[in-house]
Amino acid sequence: MADAPEPRLYKIGEVCRLADVQPYVLRYWETEFPSLAPNKSGGGQRLYTQREIDIILRMKQLLYSEGFTIAGAKKKLEAELAEPQAVAVTGSAAAAAAPAPPAATDDTRKALAEVKRDLSAILKLLAE
């Protein structure tokens, strides 16, 4: 019986280049996101698996691209990881897999209409 190959481990510098973030950002994320817990080598070097890199890339997407707060990103990521297909979804696949936004309520429509009227009034004043 053949042994399964050991998964590739990445040092923090490699992960920083892959994710385009600074090392202090990764270290901070490790304190905020329990699902991100890299092993450490005998010398204390952080060693990340491909799964952890996928989580990092998803965290970056949630925080930087989708505008989530740390708390919101943590909650969203925990929910995603708890799903049966707990594969990190990134890029356009995330947009395709994202649920549709909820329908606007009457209150929301009224508020938007009021904002539109106010902006129209401001534009009219500026045009004078």
Beta strands, then each sheet from edge to edge (+ up, - down):
strand 1: 10-11
strand 2: 39-40
strand 3: 46-48
sheet 1: 1+ 3- 2+
end
